[in-house]
Structures are given as structure tokens and as C-alpha cells.
Amino acid sequence: MSHAVVSPIREPLITGNKTYHQITEDLCSPTEKAPGGAWVIAFILALTCMTFGVFCILWTIWFGIGSWNLNRTIGWGWDITNFVWWIGIGHAGTLISAILLLFRQKWRTGVNRAAEAMTIFAVMCAALFPGIHVGRMWVVFFFFPYPNTRGPLWVNFNSPLLWDLFAISTYFTVSLLFWYTGLVPDFATVRDRAKGIRRKIYGFLSFGWTGSAKHWQRWESLSLILAGIATPLVLSVHTIVSFDFATSVIPGWHTTIFPPYFVAGAIFSGFAMVLTLMLITRKVLHLEDYITIEHIESMNKVILATGSIVGVAYLTELFVAWYSQYPYEQFAFFNRALGPYYWSYWGMMACNVITPQLFWSRKMRRSIFWTFLLSIVVNIGMWFERFVIIATTLARDYLPSSWSYYVPTWVEIGIFIGTIGIFFVLYLLFTRVAPVVAIAEIKSILKTGGNQYVGPNATHAHSHAGHDDAHHEGH
């Protein structure tokens, strides 16, 4: 038995006996070669969706919110449903990066870059909805508290909608800084391989990075500081989004369980979206050696944990409604389960509570097909959850005479399709201009995560003195 510093049983996080040079080659080459056919087709599709969405947004601005199916009973429909859904998807990136960085989890290195990019694009898609929903988009600057000439006109600091603005703009800024900080050493790597105008562009983006010890030290301190700032933001953003509902007095919304349950739900849907994207990216860009089954299994464990928390929250809501003996609260939940929107409630329950439990099976957690399928199912379920909370609660209020049934118009559906288009256009462009997997971070774990150093098939291990002399064929 060798005196391995790292456990011989631990699964490697980098396969294929990679050298440092091979890592650079594999991760930089997608940014240097012409895009393949699959990328072009996906980009054209995403661009088409985005164009249709922009058309629907312009239609809304021209004809007004009347082009949506909102009415006096249901003042929030697909717009706020989609807003909360996108914000939730934007949660996994910073969580994977910040919290797992602070906990020194090595498996984050394969997925953190794409997850952070996804966060930024999702928050941009989410920010669209409140902007349009205001109705008169040209007075959006009324959102911002600044000394103004409009008399004593200030924003309402008691409103959770205002704190939404603060939380999301802060979250976006910190996520962007965090993402860009991680990219700087990799931009320098691409710069050193590039020629002509590309070299100039990457030279500008890499801020004169030389890779000196001083640069690395500052880079690591900055990453840790930003991770420390981002961690409470991950928890606060969706908590504040949940206050949009929880601070009202509407039965079904007025509940103190919302903040933790929204945060768990956001991480749940965010991780599912990261998996959906990473499995496609892994296949198309041939990154199987860097995004291994081990990464996928670790993420599936998080999905299982957060899915179970969400399931407990659903059951707690039902229990509290029954235990409170408050007829309006009881009716709100009875209406969700057995009212006209019963299909969305049971769809939510099936997708979010039952399907993640399949991940108790190790075989399922390590299956690419099932992971991909369930990641899509979870995102559909989380969309249903937001729809159930908003539409079913508002459709039937205290006066049966004002009950109504909400169905989105083609404009609302078009805007949602448009945001999906925007998201994928940005993501596809990102895969062309920056390494999808963080090169510097993968190299930093090669000696403790590469399959030639760890795992049952390691070809040699470090002795206690830290030398590479001891070459052990297997353990």
C-alpha cells in the first residue's frame, strides 16, 4: 500500500491522464476553432426565439399591458411567474462558486465557470419582466431613490418590491465581478496563444496578467472576499423575492415559511438548469474528462437534498392551513389542489417532490440520460410552482363574483420564449469567447484530482516527502 497523501479510493475529478499542456489545449481550443454545425443550428434557433420575444416586448410597449390577459382579479400572471423562475435559476451559479469555494469543495472547478455565466444571463432575463410590467417603461427611473426635482417624491422604502431592485442589482454586480475575476487568468492564457486583433482584445480583457506570485495572491484574496460577500446575497435575494408575497395579507401567500422555502427552491431549480446546460456543453465541446460522472453525481446529491426541503415545505404549508382552522387559508389550498388549476398543482408535486427522490439510487445519480431528463423535469416543476403560487391564489379571491380564470395571451408566451432565446444566445456566445471550464482552477487540482494521481487506477502517488519518485502501478 502506498503512503498516498490523498485517498486512493476517492474518485478522480480529471480523467484521461492529463498534463498541464493538454488541459490548456482542450479548454482553449473551442474559443479558437470555427463553430461546429450543432452550435450554428442552436444559435439560429436561439436568435429566432429572441427576435420573436423582442417583437412581443415592442408590441406590449406599443399597445400597453392590455395586450396581456391580466385583469382586475389577476394583476400578476406569466410576467411575475417568469421573473421569479429566472431569478431562481440564477441562484446556483453563485452558490456553486461562492459557498463551495469557501468550503473548499474541489468538485466545483469543473462546473463553476458555466454556472456563474448562467447566473448573470438568468438575472438579465429576470430583470426584463419588472421593467415591462411597470406599464409605462419610460418612468422606470422612479424605482431609484435619488434626490430629485419632483417635489418630495421618494420611493416607498417599506415595499419589498423596492428591496427586490436593490437585492437583484447588488447580486448581479457581485456575480459579474466574481465571474470576471475568475476569467482573468484564463483570458491571459488565451492571449498568449492568440495573434493579431484577438491578442489585443484578450490582452485588454486580462488586465496585463503575468501570472506572478503577487498576481496569484491578490487574485485568491479577491476571490475569497467576493465569495464572502456573495454567500449572504445568495440567501438574501430569494428571501426578498419571497417577501413580495409573504408581506401581503392574501391567504396562501401570507406565510412565514416562504423565505427558506424560496431559497431552497431557487438552489434546486438552479442546479437543475446547470446540469441541463453542462450535459449538453460536455457532449458538444468534448469535456467529458473535466466534467466527470463524479461532478454530475455531486450535483445530483444537492438536487436531492434541496428537492426534499421543498417537499417538506409543501407539506408544511398544507399542514399549517389545516391546523390554523382559518377557512380562507384552507380554501386557498383546497382550491390549488382541487380547483380549476389542479393540473398545475399536481404537476408541481410530481416534478418537484417525487422525481428528485429517484436520486437516492446511485445508478440514477450516475446516469447521464436520467440526470438530463430529470433536470428538465425539475425546471418544469419549479415553473409550475411559481405559477401555482401566483395564478391560483389570485384567480379566486374573497368575492365569488370576481373569480376568473387566467390564460396567457400569445404576447406573454412570446416574451417568455424570447427570454429563453436571449439566455441561450448569450450562453452560446460565451462558449465561443471564453473557456467554459476554468483552466487555472482545473490545473490547481490536477495533483489532487487527476486520475494518474488519485483513484483506484492511479499510476503513481506522492510519498509523504512530497516526491514523485514512488511510482506505484495501481494500489
WOVENGI-V267786 format. One record per run of one state. SS is the DSSP state (a for helix, b for strand, c for the rest). FROM is the first residue (numbers start at 0). LEN is the number of residues. If there is no record, write none. Layout:
# WOVENGI-V267786
SS;FROM;LEN / SS;FROM;LEN
This chain:
# WOVENGI-V267786
c;0;13 / b;13;1 / c;14;5 / a;19;13 / c;32;4 / a;36;27 / c;63;1 / a;64;3 / c;67;10 / a;77;12 / c;89;1 / a;90;12 / c;102;3 / a;105;5 / c;110;1 / a;111;22 / c;133;3 / a;136;7 / c;143;16 / a;159;34 / c;193;2 / a;195;10 / c;205;7 / a;212;34 / c;246;11 / a;257;27 / c;284;8 / a;292;32 / c;324;2 / a;326;12 / c;338;3 / a;341;19 / c;360;1 / a;361;4 / c;365;2 / a;367;28 / c;395;4 / a;399;3 / c;402;7 / a;409;24 / c;433;5 / a;438;6 / c;444;1 / a;445;4 / b;449;1 / c;450;25
